[in-house]
Amino acid sequence: MSKRRVSFLYDDEIGNFYYSQGHPMKPHRVRMAYNLLSSYDVLKYMEVLNPPRASEKEFTRFHADEYIQYLKTISPENMQEHMTSVQRFNTVEDCPVFDGLWDFCQIQTGASIAGASRLCSGEADVAINWSGGLHHAKKAEAS
């Protein structure tokens, strides 16, 4: 059996985001996982890539334009003024609004797209994006 080609898609910025007090998703854990892999010298067995951030165009290939515009503009500072949209786009509790939400989504989604691309092109047999799914969505709302 040949050696599997593993791509680990990682952007150190992912660990800088914070959902909210008591929320189970902790992006800093992705950084902790990276540091553990590094400490145990496991990274040498994979190709570690810093993927590009997903563009608005890449998001709108699946997600509704209105939803993407909302993600680009909503913040903890302005969400009280936009409570109808907060409810409509389901950015409550499980998928909350937090500082840097759009940047986080671009980093996370860019890594997922890059991983899928490497798998489809045959450049990798395994693609790892541990930030994938931390903020998840349907076509026109968080889920």
N, C-alpha and C positions, 0 to 999 in steps of 0.2 A: 504494500500500500504506500502510495506517495505521501509526502509531507503536505499537510493542509496549509494553504496560504491564508493567513488571518490578517484582516485589516481592522485596526482599532481606531475609530474616528473619535477624536477628542479635542476639545477646545477648553483651555484652562479657565476661560471666563465663565464657564457654566457654573462653577462652584461659587461665584459671587452673588448669585440670586437667592432670595429668601421669600418663600411664599407667605407665611404668616405664623404667628404663635400657635403652636399646637397642631399645625398641618403636618400630615405624615410624609409628604414629599419634601425631601431635603436635598436640593441640588449639590450642596457641599459634599454629600456622600459619593457623588460621581468623582469628585477630586480625590476623596479619600481612597476610593477603589484604585484610581490611577496611581496614587502614591504607594499603595500596598503592592501593586504589580511591579512598580519600579523598585521598591525595597527588596522584594523577593527575586529580582532580576528576571522577571517573566517577560518584560517588554521586548527583550531581544528576540523572542520567538514570534513576534508579530510586527507588522508594519504599522507604525503609529503615524496617523495623518491628522493634520489640523485642517478640517474641511472648510470650504467657503460658506459664508452665511447664505441662507436661502433668500432669493430675491422675491419681491412682491409678485412678479410675473410667475415664478415657480409656485407660490402659494395659490394664486388664482387659477392654476391649472385644475385644482380640485375645489378649493374653497370659494365661497361667494365673495364677490368684490366688497359688498357692504360689511361683511364680517371682517375681512382683512383691514379695511379702513378703520373699523372700530378698534381692532387690536393695535393698530399703529398710533391711535390717538388717546386711548383710555389710560388712565393712571390713577393711583390712589388719591392724588390731589384733586382730580376732576370727576371722580366717579359719582359723587353725591349729586352732581348736576345732570348726570346721565343714567339715573337709576332705571328708567324704562329700558334703555339699551343694555344695561348690566343684566337685567332679568331676561330680556329677549335673547341675548347671546349666551346666557347661562354661565356667566363668569362670577359665580358665587361658590362658596364652600369648597367643593372638590377641585375646581379650576378657578382659583381667585385671581383678581387683579392684583398685581404687585409691581413695585418699582422695576422698570426695565423689561416689562412683559414682552414687548415687541422684539427687543434684542434677544431675549431668551428664546422666543419662538424661532427666530431666524437661525440662531446657533444650533438648536436642537433639530430643527427640520433640515438645515443644511447638512448636518451629519447623517441623518437618515437617507436623504437623497444621494449623498456621496457613497454611502454604504451600499445602497441598492444598485447604483451605477457600477460599482466595482464587482458586485455579484453578477449582474447581467452581462458585463463585458468579459467575464471570466478572469479578471485580475485578482479575484479573491474567492476562496471557497467559503469563508466565514467572514462576516462583517459585524462588528460590535459597536453599538452606540448606546451606552448605558443611560444617556439622557433621554433617549426615545421613549415617548409615552408619559413623561412627567407632566406635560400639559397637552391634553389630547382633545380632539374635536371631530365633529361631524362636518358636513358641508357648510353649514351656516350657523354653527354654535359650538361652544365647548361641550364636552360630554363626560 
